[in-house]
Every structure is written in C-alpha cells, then in structure tokens.
Amino acid sequence: MRTRKKIDTDEKVLYMIGWILIGVTVLAGAVLWLLPDLVERFRMPCVFQLLTGLYCPGCGGTRAIMSLLRGDVLTSFVLHPLVPYAAAVGGWFMLTQTIQRISKGRLSVGMKYRDVYLWIALGLVAANFLVKNILLINGIDLIAWALK
C-alpha cells in the first residue's frame, strides 16, 4: 500500500513532466506548422515492418501525433488510439491538477494517479497491434486508408 506522501510526490512529478510535455508539444507543433515536410524527410523505416511485413505496436504513432496536432482526432485514433487517449487523460490530469494548485487545495479536484490508466494504455497498444495486423493480413491497410 502506498502512502499519501508518496502519492503526492508522484503526482507532483507527473505534473512537472506534464508541463515539459506541453512545452515540447507546442514547440513541435510550431515546427510542423512552419516546416510541414520535416517529419517525412527524416522519418526512419520501421525495422519490425521491414523484417516481418507487419506493423509494430507503435506503427502509426508519429502520424497520429501529427493528425492530433492538426485537430483531426478521428484520424489520430485510427492511426494509433494511444495518442488521443494519452492526450485526453494527460490533458484532464493537467487541467484538474492546475485548478487544485491555483486554488491552493480549496478545490480538491486534482485527478489522482491510478495504475488502471496504464493498463488501459497497454490494452490500446495491444488491440491496435492485433487489429491493424489482422486487417493487413486480410488485405486492408488501415494506416494507408486513414491517410487517404
């Protein structure tokens, strides 16, 4: 059983990491807006896909992030459902933690860390891997379809 102090420390660390990720996302969004072909120019081929012909568990992630930054949530979800899930859970965490911090704890609305959020993320990655590859084996390339 984790102590309340340990949980508070975990949430503080996650909150700091969240602000770092927000800064990186804003910077990446600005770069993609200014230089839209930059990612495609430097994108490396997926070694897993080269060796097996199948998608790896992370395939579609970069394109999903780019779609989400453009505001295309549905395409982002089809490309890799972990990306919009992480953005939604992370965004809610940051919003509620910020409200709690600004109110100095008077509004105790801060989202708490739960292992279930990680289990859901793992399930999304596994489902993404299975669905995309089952469709690919049956002649349906979901990533190519989503990018049309």
C-alpha positions in Angstrom: 0.0 0.0 0.0 1.4 3.4 -1.0 1.4 6.2 1.5 -0.4 9.5 0.8 3.0 11.4 0.8 4.4 9.0 -1.8 1.3 9.5 -4.0 1.5 13.3 -3.6 5.2 13.2 -4.7 4.2 11.0 -7.7 1.6 13.5 -8.8 4.0 16.4 -8.4 6.5 14.7 -10.6 3.8 13.8 -13.2 2.6 17.4 -13.1 6.1 18.7 -13.8 6.6 16.1 -16.6 3.2 17.2 -18.0 4.3 20.8 -18.3 7.5 19.7 -20.0 5.5 17.6 -22.5 3.1 20.6 -23.1 6.2 22.7 -23.9 7.6 20.1 -26.2 4.3 19.6 -27.9 3.9 23.4 -28.5 7.4 23.6 -29.9 6.8 20.5 -32.1 3.5 21.9 -33.3 5.2 25.2 -34.3 8.0 23.4 -36.1 5.4 21.2 -38.0 3.4 24.3 -38.9 6.4 26.1 -40.2 8.1 23.1 -41.8 5.3 20.6 -42.6 7.5 18.2 -44.6 10.3 17.9 -41.9 9.0 14.7 -40.2 8.6 12.9 -43.5 12.0 13.9 -44.7 13.7 12.4 -41.6 11.3 9.5 -40.8 13.2 6.2 -40.5 11.6 3.0 -41.8 10.2 0.6 -39.2 12.7 -2.3 -38.7 9.9 -4.6 -37.4 7.8 -3.9 -40.5 10.8 -4.4 -42.8 11.6 -7.8 -41.2 8.0 -9.2 -40.8 5.8 -7.2 -43.2 3.6 -6.4 -40.2 3.0 -3.3 -38.2 4.9 -2.9 -34.9 2.9 -2.0 -31.8 4.0 1.7 -32.3 3.3 2.0 -36.0 1.2 5.0 -36.8 2.1 6.8 -33.6 4.0 9.7 -35.3 1.4 10.2 -37.9 -1.3 10.0 -35.1 0.5 12.8 -33.2 0.7 14.9 -36.3 -3.0 14.4 -37.0 -3.9 15.3 -33.5 -1.8 18.5 -33.7 -3.8 19.3 -36.8 -7.0 18.8 -34.9 -8.0 15.6 -36.7 -8.9 13.4 -33.7 -10.6 10.6 -35.6 -7.7 10.0 -38.0 -5.4 10.2 -35.0 -7.4 7.5 -33.3 -7.4 5.2 -36.3 -3.6 5.7 -36.8 -2.9 4.9 -33.1 -5.6 5.1 -30.4 -3.0 5.6 -27.7 -2.2 9.1 -28.9 -5.7 10.7 -28.4 -6.2 8.6 -25.2 -2.9 9.9 -23.7 -3.7 13.4 -24.8 -7.2 13.2 -23.2 -6.0 11.6 -19.9 -2.9 13.8 -19.7 -4.9 17.0 -20.6 -7.5 16.2 -17.9 -4.8 15.5 -15.4 -3.0 18.8 -16.1 -6.3 20.8 -16.1 -7.5 19.4 -12.8 -4.1 19.5 -11.1 -3.7 23.1 -12.2 -7.1 24.1 -10.8 -6.2 22.4 -7.5 -2.9 24.1 -7.3 -4.3 27.6 -8.2 -7.0 27.2 -5.5 -4.2 26.1 -3.1 -6.2 22.9 -2.4 -9.5 24.5 -1.6 -10.9 22.8 -4.7 -9.7 19.3 -4.4 -10.4 18.3 -8.0 -7.0 17.1 -9.0 -7.0 13.8 -10.9 -5.2 11.1 -9.0 -2.7 8.6 -10.5 -4.1 5.2 -10.9 -2.4 2.1 -12.4 -5.6 1.4 -14.4 -4.7 4.3 -16.7 -1.5 2.5 -17.7 -3.4 -0.8 -18.1 -5.8 0.8 -20.5 -2.9 2.3 -22.4 -1.3 -1.2 -22.7 -4.7 -2.6 -23.8 -5.0 0.0 -26.5 -1.5 -0.7 -27.8 -2.2 -4.5 -27.9 -5.6 -4.0 -29.6 -4.0 -1.6 -32.1 -1.3 -4.1 -32.9 -3.8 -7.0 -33.3 -6.5 -5.2 -35.2 -4.1 -3.5 -37.7 -2.2 -6.7 -38.4 -5.3 -8.9 -38.7 -6.7 -6.4 -41.2 -3.3 -6.1 -43.0 -3.1 -9.9 -43.4 -6.6 -9.8 -44.9 -5.6 -7.1 -47.4 -6.7 -4.0 -45.6 -4.0 -1.5 -44.8 -5.6 0.7 -42.1 -2.8 3.2 -41.9 -2.9 3.8 -45.7 -6.7 4.0 -45.6 -6.6 6.6 -42.8 -4.1 8.8 -44.6 -6.2 9.0 -47.8 
